[in-house]
Amino acid sequence: TSQYTSLTALLEESFQRYATRDAYLCMGQRLSYRDLNLFSARIGAWLQSRGLAPGARVAVMMPNVLHYPVCVAGILRAGYTVVNVNPLYTPRELEHQLSDSGAEAIVILE
């Protein structure tokens, strides 16, 4: 058996235990566990304020940037399911992915 009941439990412990350490480095920018905790809590709360039901599928369509782990952690912490979407999909592929997954919301990088 695992010491964690869920991926979210692992995240929550990591936020506290490693708060001052870097969680991610990308293009010369650093994101600490403390910031990941703060920013993901904000996006999770915002998603919940939109009225999505627990377990709702939320798509994430963005390249490998620091926003991606923030969004994924926020979605998981809010009680939703992450649907990864390749930002290079054609419109037809994107339409199929979103309808097939049942995604009710999508987070994109403008």
The first five atom37 places (N, CA, C, CB, O) and aatype in JSON, in Angstrom:
{
  "aatype": [16, 15, 5, 18, 16, 15, 10, 16, 0, 10, 10, 6, 6, 15, 13, 5, 1, 18, 0, 16, 1, 3, 0, 18, 10, 4, 12, 7, 5, 1, 10, 15, 18, 1, 3, 10, 2, 10, 13, 15, 0, 1, 9, 7, 0, 17, 10, 5, 15, 1, 7, 10, 0, 14, 7, 0, 1, 19, 0, 19, 12, 12, 14, 2, 19, 10, 8, 18, 14, 19, 4, 19, 0, 7, 9, 10, 1, 0, 7, 18, 16, 19, 19, 2, 19, 2, 14, 10, 18, 16, 14, 1, 6, 10, 6, 8, 5, 10, 15, 3, 15, 7, 0, 6, 0, 9, 19, 9, 10, 6],
  "atom_mask": [
    [1, 1, 1, 1, 1],
    [1, 1, 1, 1, 1],
    [1, 1, 1, 1, 1],
    [1, 1, 1, 1, 1],
    [1, 1, 1, 1, 1],
    [1, 1, 1, 1, 1],
    [1, 1, 1, 1, 1],
    [1, 1, 1, 1, 1],
    [1, 1, 1, 1, 1],
    [1, 1, 1, 1, 1],
    [1, 1, 1, 1, 1],
    [1, 1, 1, 1, 1],
    [1, 1, 1, 1, 1],
    [1, 1, 1, 1, 1],
    [1, 1, 1, 1, 1],
    [1, 1, 1, 1, 1],
    [1, 1, 1, 1, 1],
    [1, 1, 1, 1, 1],
    [1, 1, 1, 1, 1],
    [1, 1, 1, 1, 1],
    [1, 1, 1, 1, 1],
    [1, 1, 1, 1, 1],
    [1, 1, 1, 1, 1],
    [1, 1, 1, 1, 1],
    [1, 1, 1, 1, 1],
    [1, 1, 1, 1, 1],
    [1, 1, 1, 1, 1],
    [1, 1, 1, 0, 1],
    [1, 1, 1, 1, 1],
    [1, 1, 1, 1, 1],
    [1, 1, 1, 1, 1],
    [1, 1, 1, 1, 1],
    [1, 1, 1, 1, 1],
    [1, 1, 1, 1, 1],
    [1, 1, 1, 1, 1],
    [1, 1, 1, 1, 1],
    [1, 1, 1, 1, 1],
    [1, 1, 1, 1, 1],
    [1, 1, 1, 1, 1],
    [1, 1, 1, 1, 1],
    [1, 1, 1, 1, 1],
    [1, 1, 1, 1, 1],
    [1, 1, 1, 1, 1],
    [1, 1, 1, 0, 1],
    [1, 1, 1, 1, 1],
    [1, 1, 1, 1, 1],
    [1, 1, 1, 1, 1],
    [1, 1, 1, 1, 1],
    [1, 1, 1, 1, 1],
    [1, 1, 1, 1, 1],
    [1, 1, 1, 0, 1],
    [1, 1, 1, 1, 1],
    [1, 1, 1, 1, 1],
    [1, 1, 1, 1, 1],
    [1, 1, 1, 0, 1],
    [1, 1, 1, 1, 1],
    [1, 1, 1, 1, 1],
    [1, 1, 1, 1, 1],
    [1, 1, 1, 1, 1],
    [1, 1, 1, 1, 1],
    [1, 1, 1, 1, 1],
    [1, 1, 1, 1, 1],
    [1, 1, 1, 1, 1],
    [1, 1, 1, 1, 1],
    [1, 1, 1, 1, 1],
    [1, 1, 1, 1, 1],
    [1, 1, 1, 1, 1],
    [1, 1, 1, 1, 1],
    [1, 1, 1, 1, 1],
    [1, 1, 1, 1, 1],
    [1, 1, 1, 1, 1],
    [1, 1, 1, 1, 1],
    [1, 1, 1, 1, 1],
    [1, 1, 1, 0, 1],
    [1, 1, 1, 1, 1],
    [1, 1, 1, 1, 1],
    [1, 1, 1, 1, 1],
    [1, 1, 1, 1, 1],
    [1, 1, 1, 0, 1],
    [1, 1, 1, 1, 1],
    [1, 1, 1, 1, 1],
    [1, 1, 1, 1, 1],
    [1, 1, 1, 1, 1],
    [1, 1, 1, 1, 1],
    [1, 1, 1, 1, 1],
    [1, 1, 1, 1, 1],
    [1, 1, 1, 1, 1],
    [1, 1, 1, 1, 1],
    [1, 1, 1, 1, 1],
    [1, 1, 1, 1, 1],
    [1, 1, 1, 1, 1],
    [1, 1, 1, 1, 1],
    [1, 1, 1, 1, 1],
    [1, 1, 1, 1, 1],
    [1, 1, 1, 1, 1],
    [1, 1, 1, 1, 1],
    [1, 1, 1, 1, 1],
    [1, 1, 1, 1, 1],
    [1, 1, 1, 1, 1],
    [1, 1, 1, 1, 1],
    [1, 1, 1, 1, 1],
    [1, 1, 1, 0, 1],
    [1, 1, 1, 1, 1],
    [1, 1, 1, 1, 1],
    [1, 1, 1, 1, 1],
    [1, 1, 1, 1, 1],
    [1, 1, 1, 1, 1],
    [1, 1, 1, 1, 1],
    [1, 1, 1, 1, 1],
    [1, 1, 1, 1, 1]
  ],
  "atom_positions": [
    [[0.83, -1.2, 0.0], [0.0, 0.0, 0.0], [0.87, 1.25, 0.0], [-0.94, 0.0, 1.21], [2.01, 1.24, 0.46]],
    [[0.32, 2.3, -0.51], [1.01, 3.57, -0.58], [0.78, 4.37, 0.69], [0.55, 4.36, -1.81], [-0.23, 4.21, 1.37]],
    [[1.73, 5.24, 1.01], [1.54, 6.11, 2.17], [0.6, 7.26, 1.86], [2.88, 6.64, 2.65], [0.2, 7.99, 2.76]],
    [[0.25, 7.43, 0.57], [-0.64, 8.52, 0.16], [-1.96, 7.95, -0.33], [0.02, 9.38, -0.94], [-1.99, 6.94, -1.03]],
    [[-3.03, 8.6, 0.03], [-4.35, 8.15, -0.4], [-4.69, 8.66, -1.8], [-5.41, 8.61, 0.58], [-5.6, 8.14, -2.44]],
    [[-3.95, 9.68, -2.26], [-4.21, 10.25, -3.58], [-3.01, 11.08, -4.03], [-5.49, 11.11, -3.57], [-2.12, 11.39, -3.24]],
    [[-3.01, 11.42, -5.29], [-1.97, 12.3, -5.81], [-2.05, 13.67, -5.13], [-2.11, 12.45, -7.34], [-1.03, 14.3, -4.88]],
    [[-3.25, 14.11, -4.84], [-3.44, 15.39, -4.16], [-2.81, 15.37, -2.78], [-4.94, 15.73, -4.05], [-2.22, 16.37, -2.36]],
    [[-2.91, 14.26, -2.07], [-2.28, 14.15, -0.74], [-0.77, 14.27, -0.86], [-2.66, 12.81, -0.07], [-0.13, 14.91, -0.01]],
    [[-0.18, 13.67, -1.88], [1.26, 13.8, -2.12], [1.62, 15.26, -2.4], [1.69, 12.89, -3.3], [2.61, 15.77, -1.87]],
    [[0.82, 15.92, -3.23], [1.08, 17.34, -3.52], [1.02, 18.18, -2.25], [0.06, 17.86, -4.54], [1.92, 18.99, -2.0]],
    [[-0.02, 18.0, -1.47], [-0.2, 18.8, -0.25], [0.98, 18.64, 0.7], [-1.51, 18.41, 0.46], [1.47, 19.62, 1.27]],
    [[1.45, 17.41, 0.87], [2.6, 17.18, 1.75], [3.84, 17.85, 1.17], [2.85, 15.67, 1.94], [4.61, 18.47, 1.9]],
    [[4.03, 17.73, -0.13], [5.2, 18.32, -0.78], [5.21, 19.85, -0.66], [5.25, 17.92, -2.26], [6.26, 20.45, -0.46]],
    [[4.04, 20.47, -0.77], [3.95, 21.92, -0.63], [4.48, 22.37, 0.71], [2.51, 22.4, -0.81], [5.18, 23.38, 0.81]],
    [[4.16, 21.62, 1.75], [4.6, 21.97, 3.1], [6.05, 21.6, 3.33], [3.72, 21.3, 4.13], [6.83, 22.41, 3.82]],
    [[6.42, 20.39, 2.99], [7.76, 19.88, 3.28], [8.85, 20.61, 2.5], [7.82, 18.41, 2.97], [9.93, 20.84, 3.04]],
    [[8.58, 20.97, 1.26], [9.61, 21.54, 0.39], [9.31, 22.99, -0.01], [9.76, 20.7, -0.86], [9.76, 23.43, -1.07]],
    [[8.58, 23.71, 0.8], [8.11, 25.06, 0.46], [9.19, 25.98, -0.09], [7.5, 25.69, 1.67], [8.93, 26.75, -1.01]],
    [[10.38, 25.91, 0.45], [11.43, 26.83, 0.02], [12.24, 26.31, -1.16], [12.36, 27.12, 1.17], [13.1, 27.03, -1.69]],
    [[11.99, 25.09, -1.58], [12.75, 24.51, -2.7], [12.07, 24.77, -4.03], [12.92, 23.0, -2.5], [10.87, 25.04, -4.1]],
    [[12.86, 24.69, -5.09], [12.31, 24.82, -6.44], [11.52, 23.56, -6.79], [13.43, 25.06, -7.47], [11.99, 22.44, -6.6]],
    [[10.32, 23.76, -7.29], [9.53, 22.65, -7.81], [9.8, 22.47, -9.29], [8.01, 22.89, -7.56], [9.89, 21.35, -9.79]],
    [[9.95, 23.59, -10.01], [10.16, 23.57, -11.46], [11.09, 24.69, -11.88], [8.82, 23.67, -12.21], [11.13, 25.76, -11.26]],
    [[11.84, 24.44, -12.92], [12.68, 25.44, -13.58], [12.32, 25.41, -15.06], [14.22, 25.18, -13.34], [12.24, 24.33, -15.66]],
    [[12.12, 26.59, -15.65], [11.74, 26.64, -17.06], [12.19, 27.97, -17.65], [10.21, 26.44, -17.24], [11.8, 29.04, -17.16]],
    [[12.99, 27.91, -18.69], [13.45, 29.1, -19.4], [14.02, 30.15, -18.45], [12.31, 29.69, -20.2], [13.73, 31.34, -18.59]],
    [[14.82, 29.71, -17.49], [15.47, 30.62, -16.55], [14.59, 31.09, -15.41], [0.0, 0.0, 0.0], [15.05, 31.86, -14.56]],
    [[13.33, 30.65, -15.37], [12.41, 31.03, -14.29], [12.25, 29.87, -13.32], [11.02, 31.45, -14.87], [12.28, 28.71, -13.72]],
    [[12.09, 30.2, -12.05], [11.94, 29.19, -11.0], [10.54, 29.29, -10.4], [13.02, 29.36, -9.91], [9.97, 30.37, -10.27]],
    [[10.01, 28.15, -10.03], [8.73, 28.09, -9.34], [8.93, 27.23, -8.1], [7.59, 27.52, -10.26], [9.2, 26.04, -8.2]],
    [[8.8, 27.85, -6.93], [8.99, 27.11, -5.67], [7.73, 26.32, -5.34], [9.35, 28.09, -4.51], [6.65, 26.57, -5.89]],
    [[7.88, 25.37, -4.44], [6.72, 24.63, -3.97], [5.73, 25.57, -3.29], [7.14, 23.52, -3.0], [4.52, 25.38, -3.39]],
    [[6.24, 26.58, -2.6], [5.35, 27.56, -1.95], [4.49, 28.27, -2.99], [6.18, 28.59, -1.13], [3.28, 28.41, -2.81]],
    [[5.13, 28.72, -4.07], [4.38, 29.41, -5.12], [3.43, 28.46, -5.84], [5.35, 30.06, -6.12], [2.31, 28.83, -6.18]],
    [[3.88, 27.24, -6.08], [3.02, 26.24, -6.71], [1.78, 26.02, -5.85], [3.77, 24.92, -6.92], [0.67, 25.9, -6.38]],
    [[1.95, 25.96, -4.55], [0.83, 25.82, -3.61], [-0.13, 27.0, -3.74], [1.35, 25.7, -2.16], [-1.33, 26.81, -3.9]],
    [[0.41, 28.2, -3.68], [-0.4, 29.41, -3.74], [-1.14, 29.54, -5.07], [0.47, 30.64, -3.51], [-2.36, 29.72, -5.09]],
    [[-0.41, 29.44, -6.16], [-1.01, 29.65, -7.47], [-2.0, 28.54, -7.83], [0.07, 29.73, -8.53], [-3.05, 28.82, -8.42]],
    [[-1.69, 27.29, -7.49], [-2.61, 26.2, -7.82], [-3.88, 26.29, -6.98], [-1.94, 24.84, -7.61], [-4.97, 25.95, -7.46]],
    [[-3.76, 26.74, -5.73], [-4.95, 26.93, -4.9], [-5.85, 28.0, -5.51], [-4.56, 27.33, -3.46], [-7.08, 27.88, -5.49]],
    [[-5.25, 29.05, -6.04], [-6.04, 30.12, -6.66], [-6.78, 29.63, -7.9], [-5.13, 31.29, -7.04], [-7.97, 29.9, -8.06]],
    [[-6.08, 28.9, -8.77], [-6.77, 28.44, -9.98], [-7.83, 27.4, -9.64], [-5.75, 27.85, -10.99], [-8.89, 27.36, -10.26]],
    [[-7.54, 26.55, -8.65], [-8.53, 25.57, -8.22], [-9.78, 26.24, -7.67], [0.0, 0.0, 0.0], [-10.9, 25.83, -7.99]],
    [[-9.6, 27.27, -6.85], [-10.74, 28.0, -6.3], [-11.52, 28.71, -7.4], [-10.28, 29.03, -5.24], [-12.75, 28.74, -7.38]],
    [[-10.8, 29.27, -8.37], [-11.48, 29.94, -9.48], [-12.32, 28.95, -10.27], [-10.46, 30.63, -10.4], [-13.46, 29.24, -10.64]],
    [[-11.75, 27.77, -10.54], [-12.52, 26.75, -11.27], [-13.76, 26.35, -10.48], [-11.64, 25.51, -11.55], [-14.84, 26.21, -11.06]],
    [[-13.63, 26.17, -9.18], [-14.78, 25.82, -8.36], [-15.83, 26.92, -8.39], [-14.34, 25.55, -6.91], [-17.03, 26.64, -8.36]],
    [[-15.4, 28.17, -8.45], [-16.35, 29.3, -8.5], [-17.15, 29.32, -9.8], [-15.6, 30.62, -8.33], [-18.18, 29.99, -9.88]],
    [[-16.69, 28.59, -10.81], [-17.38, 28.53, -12.09], [-18.54, 27.55, -12.06], [-16.41, 28.14, -13.2], [-19.31, 27.47, -13.02]],
    [[-18.69, 26.81, -10.96], [-19.83, 25.92, -10.8], [-19.65, 24.52, -11.36], [0.0, 0.0, 0.0], [-20.63, 23.8, -11.54]],
    [[-18.42, 24.12, -11.63], [-18.2, 22.76, -12.11], [-18.46, 21.76, -10.99], [-16.76, 22.6, -12.65], [-18.1, 22.0, -9.84]],
    [[-19.08, 20.65, -11.34], [-19.37, 19.61, -10.35], [-18.09, 18.85, -10.0], [-20.46, 18.63, -10.88], [-17.19, 18.76, -10.84]],
    [[-18.0, 18.29, -8.8], [-16.83, 17.47, -8.45], [-16.63, 16.36, -9.49], [-17.0, 16.86, -7.03], [-17.59, 15.73, -9.94]],
    [[-15.38, 16.15, -9.86], [-15.06, 15.13, -10.85], [-15.15, 15.6, -12.29], [0.0, 0.0, 0.0], [-14.83, 14.85, -13.21]],
    [[-15.58, 16.84, -12.5], [-15.68, 17.37, -13.87], [-14.32, 17.28, -14.57], [-16.18, 18.85, -13.87], [-13.27, 17.37, -13.93]],
    [[-14.37, 17.1, -15.86], [-13.13, 17.01, -16.66], [-12.76, 18.4, -17.16], [-13.31, 16.03, -17.86], [-13.56, 19.1, -17.77]],
    [[-11.51, 18.77, -16.88], [-11.0, 20.07, -17.29], [-9.79, 19.84, -18.19], [-10.62, 20.95, -16.05], [-8.81, 19.22, -17.77]],
    [[-9.86, 20.32, -19.41], [-8.77, 20.16, -20.36], [-7.7, 21.22, -20.12], [-9.29, 20.25, -21.8], [-7.99, 22.34, -19.72]],
    [[-6.45, 20.83, -20.37], [-5.31, 21.74, -20.29], [-4.59, 21.65, -21.63], [-4.35, 21.4, -19.08], [-4.09, 20.59, -22.01]],
    [[-4.54, 22.78, -22.34], [-3.88, 22.81, -23.64], [-2.83, 23.92, -23.62], [-4.92, 23.04, -24.79], [-3.13, 25.09, -23.87]],
    [[-1.61, 23.52, -23.33], [-0.52, 24.48, -23.31], [0.8, 23.76, -23.48], [-0.54, 25.3, -22.0], [0.91, 22.56, -23.22]],
    [[1.82, 24.51, -23.91], [3.14, 23.9, -24.05], [3.79, 23.69, -22.68], [4.05, 24.78, -24.94], [3.18, 23.97, -21.65]],
    [[5.01, 23.2, -22.69], [5.75, 22.94, -21.45], [6.28, 24.24, -20.86], [6.91, 21.95, -21.71], [7.43, 24.61, -21.08]],
    [[5.43, 24.92, -20.11], [5.78, 26.16, -19.42], [5.35, 26.01, -17.96], [5.1, 27.4, -20.1], [4.65, 25.06, -17.61]],
    [[5.76, 26.94, -17.12], [5.46, 26.86, -15.69], [3.96, 26.91, -15.39], [6.15, 27.97, -14.95], [3.53, 26.46, -14.33]],
    [[3.18, 27.46, -16.29], [1.74, 27.53, -16.07], [1.11, 26.13, -16.06], [1.08, 28.39, -17.16], [0.1, 25.9, -15.39]],
    [[1.72, 25.22, -16.81], [1.15, 23.87, -16.92], [1.06, 23.15, -15.56], [1.98, 23.03, -17.89], [-0.04, 22.73, -15.19]],
    [[2.15, 22.99, -14.81], [2.01, 22.28, -13.53], [1.12, 23.02, -12.53], [3.38, 22.07, -12.91], [0.47, 22.39, -11.69]],
    [[1.07, 24.34, -12.62], [0.18, 25.12, -11.74], [-1.27, 24.73, -12.04], [0.39, 26.65, -11.94], [-2.05, 24.47, -11.12]],
    [[-1.62, 24.7, -13.32], [-3.0, 24.36, -13.71], [-3.35, 22.92, -13.34], [-3.19, 24.57, -15.2], [-4.42, 22.66, -12.81]],
    [[-2.45, 22.0, -13.63], [-2.72, 20.59, -13.32], [-2.91, 20.41, -11.81], [-1.55, 19.69, -13.82], [-3.86, 19.75, -11.38]],
    [[-2.03, 20.98, -11.01], [-2.18, 20.87, -9.55], [-3.48, 21.51, -9.09], [-0.98, 21.51, -8.84], [-4.16, 20.97, -8.22]],
    [[-3.82, 22.66, -9.65], [-5.06, 23.34, -9.27], [-6.3, 22.53, -9.61], [0.0, 0.0, 0.0], [-7.24, 22.46, -8.83]],
    [[-6.29, 21.93, -10.79], [-7.42, 21.1, -11.21], [-7.58, 19.92, -10.27], [-7.24, 20.62, -12.67], [-8.69, 19.62, -9.82]],
    [[-6.48, 19.24, -9.98], [-6.54, 18.08, -9.09], [-6.98, 18.47, -7.68], [-5.18, 17.39, -9.03], [-7.81, 17.79, -7.08]],
    [[-6.44, 19.57, -7.17], [-6.78, 20.01, -5.81], [-8.25, 20.42, -5.7], [-5.89, 21.18, -5.4], [-8.85, 20.31, -4.63]],
    [[-8.81, 20.88, -6.81], [-10.22, 21.3, -6.81], [-11.17, 20.11, -6.93], [-10.47, 22.29, -7.95], [-12.38, 20.27, -6.84]],
    [[-10.61, 18.91, -7.14], [-11.46, 17.72, -7.23], [-11.91, 17.39, -8.64], [0.0, 0.0, 0.0], [-12.9, 16.69, -8.83]],
    [[-11.19, 17.88, -9.63], [-11.54, 17.64, -11.02], [-10.55, 16.67, -11.67], [-11.58, 18.96, -11.8], [-9.53, 16.31, -11.08]],
    [[-10.88, 16.26, -12.87], [-10.05, 15.34, -13.64], [-9.33, 16.11, -14.74], [-10.9, 14.19, -14.24], [-9.95, 16.9, -15.46]],
    [[-8.03, 15.89, -14.88], [-7.22, 16.57, -15.89], [-7.33, 15.83, -17.22], [-5.73, 16.67, -15.45], [-7.2, 14.6, -17.28]],
    [[-7.58, 16.59, -18.28], [-7.56, 16.07, -19.65], [-6.45, 16.81, -20.37], [-8.97, 16.25, -20.37], [-6.56, 18.0, -20.65]],
    [[-5.37, 16.1, -20.68], [-4.26, 16.73, -21.41], [-4.59, 16.82, -22.88], [-2.95, 15.94, -21.2], [-5.06, 15.86, -23.49]],
    [[-4.35, 18.01, -23.46], [-4.61, 18.24, -24.87], [-3.34, 18.81, -25.5], [-5.82, 19.21, -25.06], [-2.76, 19.77, -25.0]],
    [[-2.93, 18.22, -26.59], [-1.74, 18.66, -27.3], [-2.02, 20.0, -27.99], [-1.29, 17.59, -28.34], [-2.97, 20.09, -28.77]],
    [[-1.24, 21.04, -27.72], [-1.49, 22.34, -28.36], [-1.23, 22.32, -29.87], [-0.62, 23.39, -27.72], [-1.56, 23.29, -30.56]],
    [[-0.66, 21.26, -30.39], [-0.41, 21.16, -31.83], [-1.52, 20.42, -32.57], [0.91, 20.46, -32.07], [-1.42, 20.2, -33.78]],
    [[-2.56, 20.03, -31.87], [-3.68, 19.35, -32.53], [-4.31, 20.24, -33.59], [-4.75, 18.93, -31.5], [-4.34, 21.46, -33.46]],
    [[-4.79, 19.6, -34.64], [-5.57, 20.31, -35.66], [-6.94, 20.59, -35.05], [-5.69, 19.46, -37.0], [-7.3, 19.98, -34.04]],
    [[-7.72, 21.49, -35.64], [-9.07, 21.74, -35.11], [-9.91, 20.47, -35.02], [-9.78, 22.76, -35.98], [-10.67, 20.29, -34.06]],
    [[-9.8, 19.59, -36.01], [-10.57, 18.34, -36.0], [-10.13, 17.45, -34.83], [-10.4, 17.6, -37.33], [-10.98, 16.87, -34.14]],
    [[-8.82, 17.33, -34.61], [-8.31, 16.52, -33.51], [-8.73, 17.1, -32.16], [-6.79, 16.42, -33.58], [-9.11, 16.36, -31.25]],
    [[-8.67, 18.41, -32.04], [-9.08, 19.08, -30.81], [-10.56, 18.84, -30.52], [-8.79, 20.59, -30.89], [-10.93, 18.51, -29.4]],
    [[-11.38, 18.99, -31.53], [-12.82, 18.76, -31.36], [-13.09, 17.33, -30.89], [-13.57, 19.03, -32.68], [-13.89, 17.11, -29.98]],
    [[-12.41, 16.37, -31.51], [-12.6, 14.97, -31.12], [-12.14, 14.75, -29.67], [-11.82, 14.03, -32.07], [-12.85, 14.13, -28.88]],
    [[-10.96, 15.26, -29.31], [-10.42, 15.08, -27.95], [-11.37, 15.65, -26.9], [-9.05, 15.74, -27.82], [-11.64, 15.0, -25.89]],
    [[-11.87, 16.85, -27.15], [-12.74, 17.49, -26.16], [-14.08, 16.79, -26.04], [-12.95, 18.94, -26.52], [-14.59, 16.6, -24.93]],
    [[-14.67, 16.4, -27.17], [-15.97, 15.72, -27.09], [-15.82, 14.31, -26.53], [-16.64, 15.68, -28.47], [-16.65, 13.87, -25.74]],
    [[-14.77, 13.59, -26.94], [-14.56, 12.23, -26.47], [-14.28, 12.18, -24.97], [-13.41, 11.59, -27.23], [-14.71, 11.26, -24.28]],
    [[-13.55, 13.17, -24.46], [-13.19, 13.19, -23.04], [-14.32, 13.7, -22.15], [-11.96, 14.06, -22.83], [-14.34, 13.43, -20.95]],
    [[-15.25, 14.43, -22.74], [-16.32, 15.02, -21.93], [-15.87, 16.26, -21.17], [0.0, 0.0, 0.0], [-16.49, 16.63, -20.17]],
    [[-14.79, 16.89, -21.63], [-14.29, 18.09, -20.96], [-15.36, 19.17, -20.93], [-13.02, 18.63, -21.66], [-16.03, 19.45, -21.93]],
    [[-15.51, 19.77, -19.76], [-16.49, 20.84, -19.58], [-15.85, 22.22, -19.57], [-17.25, 20.64, -18.29], [-16.54, 23.24, -19.68]],
    [[-14.54, 22.25, -19.45], [-13.8, 23.51, -19.42], [-12.41, 23.24, -20.01], [-13.69, 24.1, -17.95], [-11.96, 22.1, -20.06]],
    [[-11.77, 24.31, -20.45], [-10.42, 24.17, -20.99], [-9.58, 25.36, -20.52], [-10.44, 24.08, -22.55], [-10.06, 26.49, -20.48]],
    [[-8.33, 25.08, -20.17], [-7.38, 26.12, -19.78], [-6.34, 26.17, -20.9], [-6.71, 25.82, -18.36], [-5.74, 25.15, -21.24]],
    [[-6.14, 27.35, -21.45], [-5.18, 27.51, -22.54], [-4.21, 28.63, -22.21], [-5.89, 27.8, -23.88], [-4.48, 29.46, -21.34]],
    [[-3.09, 28.63, -22.9], [-2.12, 29.71, -22.76], [-2.32, 30.63, -23.93], [-0.64, 29.18, -22.7], [-2.16, 30.22, -25.08]],
    [[-2.68, 31.88, -23.66], [-2.94, 32.86, -24.71], [-1.65, 33.31, -25.34], [-3.7, 34.05, -24.16], [-1.66, 34.13, -26.26]]
  ]
}
